[in-house]
Amino acid sequence: MIGTEILVVEDEEHLLDFMCSFLQLNGFRVVGAPNADAALASLEKHLPPLIVSDISMPGKSGLEFLGEIRARSLSCAVVMLTAHDDVPRITEAMRLGALDYMLKPIDPESFLESVPIWIEIGMRLQKLSQEKDPDLVQKQLKMINLFRLKYNRIRKVLSAG
């Protein structure tokens, strides 16, 4: 997973700089975008397996950005960041296809532990998008959803302890 590209979308400049530097120091290639429009322009050139995006941004929100990703049928893992434990917005993000979410301020250790898992899922989604057998695609999507549920349960148990 080291060397994999990640797109980080965050309107708060200090947080964008921190996340990009932190991920780069840990061996990932990172593209930073200060808003959804800049991120969509970046996606015209290259689709990384993982996108980490803030939910609340001026202009196009993270939820609108996620909707654009899905409307364009782009296959990747998307993780949303939010400063508020806002259940309706988080639920909407998951309905739109977000893989996971994290509350800000992020815990760097927990974030870094999750990144390889998110990348693996993103890579599998990208591979599935090229598959021609619909039965195989459905089986793989079910496996990915089960993996996501199991991962989220484990993460909640660990954070509660």
C-alpha positions in Angstrom: 0.0 0.0 0.0 3.0 2.3 0.5 3.3 4.5 -2.5 -0.4 4.5 -3.3 -1.9 7.8 -4.3 -4.6 9.4 -2.1 -6.7 12.4 -2.8 -7.4 14.6 0.2 -10.2 17.2 -0.1 -10.3 19.7 2.8 -11.2 23.4 2.8 -9.3 24.2 6.0 -5.8 25.0 4.7 -4.0 24.0 7.9 -5.8 20.6 8.1 -5.2 19.9 4.4 -1.5 20.7 4.8 -1.3 18.5 7.9 -3.0 15.5 6.3 -1.0 15.7 3.1 2.3 16.0 5.0 1.3 13.2 7.5 0.4 10.8 4.7 3.5 11.7 2.7 5.7 11.1 5.7 4.2 7.7 6.0 5.0 6.8 2.4 1.9 7.6 0.4 1.6 9.9 -2.6 -0.9 12.6 -1.9 -2.8 15.1 -4.0 -4.5 17.8 -2.0 -7.5 19.8 -3.1 -9.0 22.8 -1.2 -12.5 22.2 -2.5 -14.7 19.8 -4.5 -14.2 21.6 -7.8 -10.4 21.3 -7.6 -10.8 17.7 -6.6 -13.1 16.9 -9.6 -10.5 18.5 -11.9 -7.9 16.3 -10.4 -10.0 13.2 -11.0 -10.2 14.1 -14.7 -6.4 13.2 -14.8 -6.2 10.3 -12.4 -8.5 8.3 -10.1 -6.8 7.1 -6.9 -8.2 4.2 -5.0 -8.8 6.4 -1.9 -10.4 9.8 -1.5 -10.6 11.4 1.9 -13.0 14.4 1.9 -14.5 16.8 4.3 -18.3 16.8 4.4 -18.7 20.5 5.1 -17.1 22.8 2.6 -18.1 26.1 1.1 -19.4 25.9 -2.4 -20.0 22.3 -3.3 -20.3 20.2 -0.1 -18.6 16.9 0.5 -21.9 15.2 0.0 -22.4 16.9 -3.4 -18.8 15.9 -4.3 -19.6 12.3 -3.3 -22.7 12.4 -5.4 -20.7 13.7 -8.4 -18.2 10.8 -8.0 -21.0 8.3 -8.0 -22.8 10.0 -10.9 -19.7 9.7 -13.0 -19.4 6.0 -12.0 -15.9 6.5 -10.6 -14.8 3.4 -8.6 -12.9 4.2 -5.5 -13.2 4.2 -1.8 -14.4 7.5 -0.3 -14.0 8.4 3.4 -15.7 11.4 4.8 -14.4 13.7 7.5 -16.8 15.6 9.8 -16.4 17.9 12.7 -19.8 17.1 14.0 -21.3 13.7 14.9 -24.3 14.6 12.7 -26.1 11.3 12.2 -28.3 12.4 9.3 -25.4 13.7 7.3 -23.2 10.7 8.0 -26.2 8.4 7.1 -26.6 10.3 3.8 -22.9 10.0 3.1 -23.1 6.2 3.6 -26.2 6.0 1.4 -24.3 7.9 -1.3 -21.6 5.3 -1.1 -19.0 6.5 1.4 -17.0 3.7 2.7 -16.4 5.2 6.1 -16.2 8.4 8.1 -14.0 9.9 10.8 -14.7 12.7 13.3 -12.4 15.7 13.3 -10.0 16.3 14.8 -8.8 13.0 13.5 -6.7 10.7 15.6 -3.5 10.2 13.5 -2.8 6.7 14.7 -6.3 5.4 14.1 -6.4 7.2 10.7 -3.1 5.7 9.6 -4.2 2.2 10.7 -7.4 2.6 8.6 -5.7 3.9 5.4 -4.4 0.5 4.1 -7.8 -1.1 4.6 -9.5 1.7 2.8 -7.0 1.6 -0.1 -7.4 -2.2 -0.4 -11.2 -1.8 -0.7 -10.7 1.0 -3.2 -8.4 -1.1 -5.3 -10.9 -4.0 -5.3 -13.7 -1.6 -6.3 -11.5 -0.4 -9.2 -10.8 -3.9 -10.3 -14.5 -4.8 -10.1 -15.3 -1.8 -12.3 -13.4 -3.6 -15.1 -15.1 -7.0 -14.6 -17.5 -8.2 -17.2 -19.2 -11.0 -15.3 -22.2 -9.5 -13.4 -22.5 -12.5 -11.0 -18.9 -12.1 -9.9 -19.4 -8.3 -9.5 -22.4 -8.9 -7.2 -20.5 -11.5 -5.1 -17.5 -9.2 -4.7 -19.7 -6.2 -3.8 -21.4 -8.3 -1.1 -18.0 -9.3 0.2 -16.8 -5.7 0.3 -20.0 -4.6 2.1 -19.6 -7.4 4.7 -15.9 -6.4 5.1 -16.9 -2.8 5.6 -19.5 -3.7 8.2 -17.1 -5.9 10.1 -14.3 -3.3 10.0 -16.7 -0.5 11.2 -17.8 -2.7 14.2 -14.3 -3.5 15.1 -13.3 0.1 14.9 -16.2 1.2 17.1 -15.4 -1.5 19.7 -11.7 -0.4 19.8 -12.6 3.3 20.1 -15.1 2.7 22.9 -12.6 0.7 24.9 
